[in-house]
């Protein structure tokens, strides 16, 4: 993995996606590997929900 994958996620990286067991940013760069595809989907969904909530809070402030 590139050193860029170790940097904090930015709003432009969302929504994250899943490719098998890999969780990837919008540009396709992997950011994490899960134990199995179902867990990868759950993690990605949670990350996307948190970011959506954060973005919503930013607009409502």
Buried (B, 14 or more C-beta within 10 A) or exposed (E): EEEEEEEEEEEEBBEBBBEEBBBBBEEEEBBBEBEEEEBBBEBBEEBBEEBEEEEEEEEEE
